Amino acid sequence: MRIGIDASSLPATVTGAGKYVCGLIKALAQLDDQNEYLLFVKAGTQEFLGALPDNFTFVHLPNFSRPSRLLWQHLMAGSDGRRCRVDIWHGLHYSLPCFPGAMRQVSTFHDVAFFLHPQLYPPIKRLYFQQAIRRAWQAAEAIIAISQSTADDVRRLFKAEKHFEENKLHVVPSGVDAKFFSTVSVEQIARVRARYALNAPYIFFLGTLEKRKNLPLLIAAFRRLRDRGRGDLLLVLAGLPDNGRPEVEKALARENGKDAVRCLGYVAEADILPLYQGAELFALPSLHEGFGFPLLEAMASGVPVLAAGNSAMRELAANPDMLCSGDAAVWATKMERMLFDKTLRQKLIAAGRQRALEFSWQQTARATRQVYESVYAPSRNGFMTNVVFRSTPHNGVAHHHQMLLAPAGKNAAAIREAVLKTLAYADLFDYPLRLEEIHDGLFACDASLNEVDAALSDCERRGVIEQNNHLYFIRGRDQIVAARGQRRQLSRRLLEKNAWLLRFMINFPFVRSLSLSGAMAFENCHKADDIDVFIIAAPRRLWTVFVSLVLVLKLLGKRKTICLNCLLDLDHLRLDESDFFVAHQIAFLRPLSGFEHLTRFHAANAWIYGHLPQRRRENAGSPVKLQRFAERRRAKALAEKIFSGRIFDYLERLLFAAYRRRIRRKTTHLNLNEEAVVAAPGQIKLFTNNHRHRIKEALYHRLHEMMRGDSWFEEVEESHVVC
């Protein structure tokens, strides 16, 4: 799967939903090395996510203002996701694209307080999120609720709707960072307390100062506590100011509490754990919480907690004594007991830590991946064809085995046959396949993911294939699993090392599209391999581009690193060949630039979908780290304007004539097939090591080895062989 994660809501200071974004992505990175993730992040926020493995790619967005970000999320994110060929789009903060195309969508709901407590929010914010939540519920294939409380609220909110779908709602509790279970030294706590001038025992609150947090109640209860002879206590409020700040100021003035209440503002992440562990009590009097990160963090840190008895706080609290429902006087009484009843304190500390251990980001990531897998099961009806083989004379000596397409009804045996042929072809390149890859590149067959999964299970049960770490391969070939991982790392190092050169080629005048092909397209390079590229050039400038790039690569000593073996111009996109080998090469190109021109190329060669019908999907393909390969359009347009005069038309014809003779002279002795080397005004193909017929021969023999002794496969083959 290729999963696009909208992390654009990650703020410059990580709180609340930002903790969810960071915690989930970091845990997915530890858990999942099989799927590809594209993280759409604003400039300056990537640092919060740290270093991630190679299957995680950052797609950098401008440093949007909030209105601009919302416009991008709804109007532009869909096209960005489609361009990156995303299978699943996950909106981590409600919003989803309005134009998702074939992408399947998942949205995380943190709470629905905008409906339950509308008076707590400014009108514009309230109306926006009410509409965003409603639209996400209607558009998404799956909704992730971060607590059972939030799920129950969503259910009550939308249950009355005509097309309410219970099965799209998934409860995936958030986690707590493992660092909160560690113990901070007394010296470190003392340093942090001194930094914030906390020279007395204190009750701690952490959270944004918004109306929903109900801080006037806490301030009033604290005043009553002090009036009962607890005047040595401080109340510490840490968090960014928000729409509740004026009410906090009024409450402080009303309760005459400015001297005993410390408003710290936003505190550094490194100071949070010492502030928790230095506190006598943590208090969270919110009117509503979708989850309640501070409550869970405080329990993990080993501090007694007191929270309002509503929403998700009832779900998180380890003991009823941790909850309070009532006015300021009731809160004051509860806080006093929790401060001075040592037995109760120890009981609640132990219960809180034990409860916090039940939550982890690893569990959140695992459950989230299961949600992705549940929605990535497209069931499409369509035609299906079977591949059969015909042995025909070739040069009077050897035989090649031409792939013919014989229409057949869609049935389990035919799908099994297609699955095995797909695995056999990949096995020729020592390349095991994941379920999604088999489905995506299914050999002349159209089938759903579930049907392919069932066929794989059947083949595995019959002992024809095996599986290791979610990778499928022909029986007895388990060594290629480790080889794939090694080659992926080698390919990515090779790509990284030459990224500057590819960027130069993308920005070279008259280059309209550049894609990776061959082994690099599959990240299956050996040590001595080069980088095969496929280029689409502007009309009447193909040979200018080719010769210029050859000269530049020679000057740079990179001619053997970058292989220019196939170039076309926009007026000559149609290829004469139409066999499976070429179809596979074309269908699995990985575009670095000019995706729209590659789409035109695919449309001009629609015959490939007879061989690989699954590749008709809009999402088919695999993105490369696109942000590193951005085109500098203005400079490129200026250069093209300079070199677009009539004199350069003459130069194009001259280069074509000269290099065609050169190519013919250098390749005549190789005895190649006419389709292997082409030097035409609009097409250049230089496959001097053309493995096509050798691969066809090897595939034929590999399939017969697999089929031998398997009765159901022998029946399928016998019914389709053409003599």
LINGI-V121262 format. One record per pair of residues at least 4 apart in sequence whose C-alpha atoms are under 6 Angstrom apart, sorted by the first residue. I is the first residue (numbers start at 1). J is the second residue. Records with the same first field share a line. If there is no record, write none. Layout:
BEGIN
I->J, J
END
This chain:
BEGIN
1->35
2->36, 37, 86, 87
3->37, 86, 87, 88, 89
4->37, 38, 86, 89
5->39, 89, 90
6->40, 91
7->40, 41
8->41, 42
10->18
14->18
15->19
19->23
20->24
22->49
24->365
27->361, 362, 365
28->32, 365
36->55
37->56
38->56, 57, 58
39->58, 59
40->59
41->60, 61
42->60, 61, 62, 63
43->62, 63
59->627
64->68, 69
71->75
72->76, 77
73->77, 97
74->97, 98
77->81, 97
78->97, 99, 100
79->83
81->86
82->86
84->623
85->619
87->103
88->103, 104, 105
89->105
90->105, 106, 107
91->95, 96, 107
92->108
93->108
94->107, 108, 109, 133
95->132
105->140, 141
106->140, 142, 143
107->143
108->143, 144
109->145
110->146, 290
111->150, 290
113->117
114->118, 126
120->211
121->126
129->133
132->136
136->140
142->168
143->168, 169, 170
144->170, 171
145->150, 151, 171, 172
146->172, 173, 174
147->171, 173, 291
149->311, 312
150->290
155->159
159->164
174->364
175->359, 360, 361
176->360
180->300, 301
181->300, 301
189->274
193->197, 198
201->233
202->233, 234, 235, 279, 280
203->235, 279, 280, 281, 282
204->236, 282
205->237, 282, 283
206->238, 239
207->239
208->239, 240
209->241, 242, 244, 245
210->242, 243, 244
211->244
212->286, 287
213->286
214->285, 286
216->248, 251
217->328
220->328
221->328, 329, 331, 332
225->332
226->230, 231
234->260, 261
235->261
236->261, 262
237->263
238->264, 265
239->265, 266
240->265, 266
241->245
251->255
252->256, 257, 258
257->261
274->278
281->304, 305
282->305
283->305, 306, 307
284->307
285->307, 308
288->311
289->311, 312
290->312
291->312
294->298
296->356
298->303
299->303, 352, 353
300->353, 356
302->349
303->349
304->348, 349
305->322
306->322, 323
307->323
308->323, 324, 325
309->314, 323, 324, 325
310->314
313->317
318->351, 352, 355
326->330
337->341
338->345
348->352
377->449
379->448
384->445, 446
385->405, 406, 407, 408, 444, 445
386->405, 406, 444
387->404, 405
388->403, 404, 721
389->401, 402, 403
390->401, 402, 722
391->401
392->399
393->399
394->398, 399
400->697
416->455
418->443
420->424
422->442, 443
423->427
426->431
427->431
430->480
432->471, 472, 473
433->437, 471, 472
434->471
436->440
438->442
440->614
443->612
444->611, 612
446->613, 614
456->460
459->464, 465
460->464, 465, 466
464->475
465->473, 474, 475
466->472, 473, 475
467->471, 472
487->491, 524, 525
488->523, 524
491->523, 525
492->496
493->497
495->499
503->629
507->631
509->636, 640
510->537, 538
511->537
512->536, 537, 594
513->535, 536, 593, 594
514->534, 535, 592, 593
515->533, 534, 589, 590, 591, 592
516->521, 533, 589, 590
517->521, 532, 533, 589
518->532
519->524, 525
520->524, 525
521->590
525->529
530->561, 562
531->562, 563
532->563
533->564
534->566, 567
535->567
536->567, 568, 569
537->542, 569
538->569, 570
539->569, 570, 571
542->569
543->547, 652, 656
544->548, 652
549->553
553->558, 559
554->558, 559
565->685, 686
566->684, 685
567->683, 684
568->682, 683
569->682
572->682
573->601
574->604, 605
580->611
583->587, 608
590->622
609->613
615->620
633->637
640->644
655->659
656->660
659->663
660->679
664->668
676->687
677->685, 686, 687
678->684, 685
679->684
691->695
695->699
704->708
707->713
714->718
717->721
END
